Amino acid sequence: MSESKEKSCGCGGCGCGSAPAAASKSEQRRGFMFKVGAGLLGVGGLLTALPIVSYLIGPATKRFSNIWVNLGATSSFPAGQTRFATFLNPIRQPTDGDSAKTACWVRCIEAGQFQVFAINCAHLGCPVRWFEQSKLFMCPCHGGVYYQDGSRAAGPPPRGLFEYAWKVEGDALLIDAGRLPGLEESV
Ligand code: FES
């Protein structure tokens, strides 16, 4: 008699210690819903964090170097002279328009030996000008001055002019315009 009661126990209060069947099912449902909710929350958090993380670490992982741009024939840069040159930024966007035109200063030390300087002052980025008579680069913004080899001569710039990597192919002078010369050079 008591055996049949235990078998049919829901538990209806027979003293067996098991939870009522209805309460147990409700707990199972609650546990399942909790897991689904936690999973969805995790996926949502991941999707939200992904663009932020990629924004933060993206610039550090991007490398555009070794995009060689032709500055022209080496014969257009006579030995012992510093000449102005322009090129199109290879990392331009269609909306960049004229701002994609970039300039630099090319110094031909002797045949086949060059220095190519970024036009931007190492202080706050104003374009520097070359003065042949004094053989100095000067910055119109705050009076920064550089020697002909690009080293700092005077004024607020903390260092010399930034330089592009260059190479000669055939008769053409090429610079690595894929990476803007900047502070990363000094580390
Ligand atoms: Fe050239 Fe300040 S930007 S000296």
Residues whose N, C-alpha, C, O or C-beta is under 5 A from the ligand:
A	BS01	FES	C121 H123 L124 G125 C126 C139 C141 H142 G143 G144 P156 P157
